[in-house]
């Protein structure tokens, strides 16, 4: 089984950054109504990294710190924490508390901590942290959205044009079909077709497809079937948005596998090969590289697989 972090971490970060206002509107409508969107917003990645380092919390899943303006004019910060599948569930609420007070302590800004839980445990819903001692009481509560709850709202998701309706559907179906790849292919096609049927712009279709494509990865044969069926569908609608993307889904899937394999086998140094591997267009050669990861002992041995071929 794939590690859920590698399955969902990167696509959630990308889509949250691309559609931040839609994210807040979809998951936290009350907060959305109190933000002055006309004044813009700013992602504070460096500030959050500093806080995480200070708190010695290590790397966390899909954390975002965003500077917004409230409708009254006050500058405030929003901490977004998307937990895909926590291995440290017992201290999640404490972590949210630590993030919140560290940010406030360092920058003296009001901070709203908002959590989206994408795990598979329906009963796990941490939303507060606190303790009492000698009459002293500390209490911290934060809003939590559980993606599993949307399984009961499928028709509403299908009708919604908010990009995060698509994101939630893809996320849930990726989990549901983890052990049934033919069914995953069908859902991947259904969700992709929906992008056109909902009338999304070309840019939105491509952005949302990249999320779907990442979390709903398929074995090579099924991916080829998917590409053929999608290509036919796009031709019928005369909207070749996705099949015209330079990197096809098959190639993108192979590159993702190679990237993960390089990191697992050789650590961060292995990822130095990615730029030159990413420049290759030959699907068969990329397959050979992916297979070679199982047997090679060094980065240089792996490099020889494609270096010899490209120099012949």
N, C-alpha and C positions, 0 to 999 in steps of 0.2 A: 504493500500500500504506500502511495506517495505520502511524503510528509506534508500535512496541510499547510505548513508555513511556506514551503516552496511552491505549492499549488496556488496560494491565494495572496501571499504577502505583496509581491510586486504589482499585480494588476489592481489591487485595492488602493495602493498608494497612488498609482497613476490616475485612476478614475476619480479619486477623491480630489486630487489637485486640479484636474480638468473641469470638474463640475461641482465646485465647493458649494455654491449657493443652492444648487439643486439638491445636494446632499442634506444641507440643513433644512430645506423646505420639506423634503421627503420624510426624514427621520425625526426632526425636532421643529415642527411648525410654529410652536410658541416662540422659540428663540428667533426663528426667521422673521417673525412679525416685529420683533424689537430691535432688529439690526437695520442700520441705515446703509442699504446696499449701494446707493448712489455715490457714497463716499469711498467705495472700493474696500479692498481687504488685502492683507499681506501675510504670506507664509513666513514664519519665523524659525526656520530650520536650525540656524546657528544657535539661537537662544535656547531652543529645546535640547539640542545636543549638550550644551553647557550644563543645563539643569540635570540631565540624565547622568552625565559624568560626575557631577557634584554628589548626586544621591547614590552613586555606585550601584545603579540598577541594571547596568549592562544594556544589551540591545533588546528592544521591545518591538512588538508587532504594530506597524502602521500607526505610529503616533504623529500627530500634527499639532502644531501650535500656530494659531492664526490671529492676527491683529484685526479687529473689526471696530466699527463705531456704532454705538447705540443710537436709537432714534432721538434721544435727548441730547446727543452730541458727545457723550462721554466715550473716551477711548477705552476699550476693554479687550481682553484676550480670551480666545476660546481654545480649550485643549480638547482635541479629538483623539480618542483612543479606540482603535478597532482591534479587538482581540479575536483572532481567527480560531485558534484552538489552544488555549492556555495549558501549558504543562505545570504551571504553578498557580493553580486555581485558588488555593487557600489564601494567598496574599494579594489577590487582585485588587480588592477594595483598599487595602493598605497602600498599594502602589499608587492608586489614583489619588489618595490623600497626600502622599509624599510629593507627587508631581505638583499637585495644586498648591500646597503651601510653599514648596521650593520656588515656584514661579512667582508667587505673591511676595515672598520674602526677598527675592533677588530684584524684582522689577517694580514692586509696589503697584501692581495693576490688579483690578478685579478679574478673576479667572473663573470661567464656567467649564467644568469638566463633564464631557458627554461621552458615553460609551456605547459602542455597537458590538454585540457578541455574536460571532458567527460560528460558534462551536456546535456540537451535536447533543449536548446534555440539556434537555428541556428544563430540568429542575434547577440548573445553575444560573442564578440571577443576582449576583452581588451588586448592591446599590448603596451601601453605607459602611462607614468605618467609624469607630469611636471607642472610648473607654472612660471609666470613672475612677478616681482615687482621692480619698480624703476630702470629699466635697467638691473636688475639681472635675469638671466634665468636658470632654472633647467630643464633638459630633460632626460628621461630614456625610452628606447625602448627595447623590448625583443621579441624573436620569440615565436609564439603560434601555436600549432597544435590543430585542432578541430576534434574530433573523428567522429562527424556526417558527415564530408566531405567524409569519406571512404565508405559511403553507395553508392556513385557513382563510386566507384572503386572496387566493389565486386569481379569481375573476377580476378583482380590483386591480391587481398587478397588471393583468393583461390589458385592461382598459386605460391604464395610466400612460401618459407620455413623458413622465419624469424619467430621466436616464437611469435613476436608481431603482426603478421598477424592473428594468432589464437586468441590472446588476444583481438584484436580489433573486430573480428567477434563475439566472445562470448559476449563481452561488448554490442555491438549494438543489438544482438539478445536477450540478457537478457532484455534490455529496451523495445524492440519491442514486446516481448511476455509476458510482465509483467501481462497482463490481459487475457492471453490465454495460460494456462498451457499445454494443449494437444499439441499445436503447439510448445511450448518450449521443450517438450519431444522430438519431432521429430528433432528439430534443435540441441538439446544436443547430440542426437545420431549421426546426420550427422557430427557435428564438432568433435566428439570423434573418429568416424571412420576415419576422415580425417587425424588424427594424425598417424595412421598406414599407410594409403595410401601415405602419404608424406615421409614415411621412416624415421621418427624420431627414435632416440635411445630409449631404454626402459626407461631410466631416464627422457628424455625429454617428452615422452608420459605421464608418471606419473605426472611430474611437471605441464604440461599444462592441463592435465585432472583435477588436483586439482583446477586450476583457473576456468575452465569451470564448474566444479561441484559446486563450491562455488557460482558463480554469477548466475547460471542457476538452482537454487534449485527448487525442485518439491514436490508436495504433496505426501504422503507416497505411495498411490496406484500407481501413475504414476512413482514414483521412482522405485518401484518394477518391473514394466513393463520394464522400461529402463534397469535395471540391468539384467533382463532375456534376453532381446534382445542383449545387449552388450556381455553377457556371451556366447551366441550362436555365435555371430560374432567372438569373440576371439578364440573360439574352432575351428571354421572353418579355421581361419588363423594360428592356433597353436601358438598364442602369448597371453598367459594369463597374460598380464602385469597388467591391472587395477583390474580385478576381484580377483587377488591374493593379492591385497593390504590388509593389516591386517584389517583396518577399512573400511568397505564397505560404499558406498555412502549413504545408508539408515541410518546407524549408525552415520556417519559423519554429516548428515543433522540434525538428532535428537540432537546430541551434540551441534551443532551450535545454534539450537533453545533454548536449555536449557541454554547455555552460555548467550545468549541475554536476556532470561527471568530472569535469576539470577541477571544480572546487572541492568535491568530496575526495578525489584521489590525490591531488597535488596542492590543495589549499589555495590561498589567494594568488600565489605565484603562477599557478596553472592558468588563471584567468588572463594572464598576459598574452596568451595565444589567441584569445577570442577575436581581436580586431582582424588578424589575418585570416582566421577561419571564417569569419563573417563575410569576408570578401568573396568567398567561393560560391558559385552558383550551381555546381554540379550536385544534384541530389544523391547520386550513387556514391560520390566521393564523401559527402557528409555522412552518409550511412556507414561507410568504411571507417571514418574517424570515430563515430559513436561506438561501433563494434570494437575498434582497436583499443578504446579506453579500458576494456576488460582485461586485456593481455599485456599492454605495454607497462614498462617499469619506470620510465622517465619521460619528462616532457619532450625531450629531443627525439626519443623513439616515436612518439605520437606525431611529432612534426614531420618525420620522415615519410609517414603515410601519404600526406598530401603534397609535401615538397617534391618527392620523386615524381609524382604524377604530373604536377603542374610544370615541371622543368623538362619533361620528356619531349 
